[in-house]
Amino acid sequence: MQRGSAEIFLGLGLIILGILALKITDHNYWWAAIALGAVLGSKGGISISQRARA
């Protein structure tokens, strides 16, 4: 698996985990996991698109 694809799937996993944990525990620090997942997924998508363009 390419690094960008792994980052996308890790980002999606963090987002899903953060949403589920936020619903279960109702602690606001799970928003950090959601934000980190969004950053990782975006970074992975950007790296894949740059590699495809080159």
C-alpha positions as CSV (number, residue, x, y, z in Angstrom):
1,M,0.0,0.0,0.0
2,Q,1.3,3.4,-0.9
3,R,2.0,5.9,1.9
4,G,-0.7,8.3,0.8
5,S,-3.3,5.6,0.8
6,A,-2.3,4.5,4.2
7,E,-2.6,8.1,5.5
8,I,-6.1,8.4,4.0
9,F,-7.3,5.2,5.7
10,L,-5.6,6.2,8.9
11,G,-7.3,9.6,8.8
12,L,-10.7,8.0,8.1
13,G,-10.2,5.6,11.0
14,L,-9.3,8.5,13.3
15,I,-12.3,10.4,12.2
16,I,-14.7,7.5,12.8
17,L,-13.0,6.7,16.2
18,G,-13.3,10.3,17.2
19,I,-17.0,10.5,16.3
20,L,-17.9,7.3,18.1
21,A,-15.8,8.2,21.2
22,L,-17.4,11.7,21.2
23,K,-20.9,10.2,21.1
24,I,-20.1,7.6,23.8
25,T,-18.1,9.7,26.3
26,D,-19.2,13.3,25.5
27,H,-15.7,14.6,26.2
28,N,-14.6,17.5,23.9
29,Y,-11.0,16.4,23.6
30,W,-12.1,13.8,21.0
31,W,-12.4,16.7,18.6
32,A,-8.6,16.6,18.5
33,A,-8.7,13.1,17.1
34,I,-11.3,14.1,14.5
35,A,-9.1,17.1,13.4
36,L,-6.0,15.0,13.3
37,G,-7.8,12.5,11.1
38,A,-8.9,15.3,8.8
39,V,-5.3,16.6,8.5
40,L,-3.8,13.1,7.9
41,G,-6.5,12.3,5.2
42,S,-5.9,15.6,3.5
43,K,-2.1,15.1,3.5
44,G,-2.5,11.6,2.1
45,G,-4.8,12.8,-0.7
46,I,-2.4,15.7,-1.6
47,S,0.6,13.3,-1.7
48,I,-1.3,10.9,-4.0
49,S,-2.4,13.7,-6.3
50,Q,1.1,15.2,-6.5
51,R,2.5,11.8,-7.4
52,A,-0.1,11.3,-10.1
53,R,0.6,14.7,-11.6
54,A,4.4,14.2,-11.8
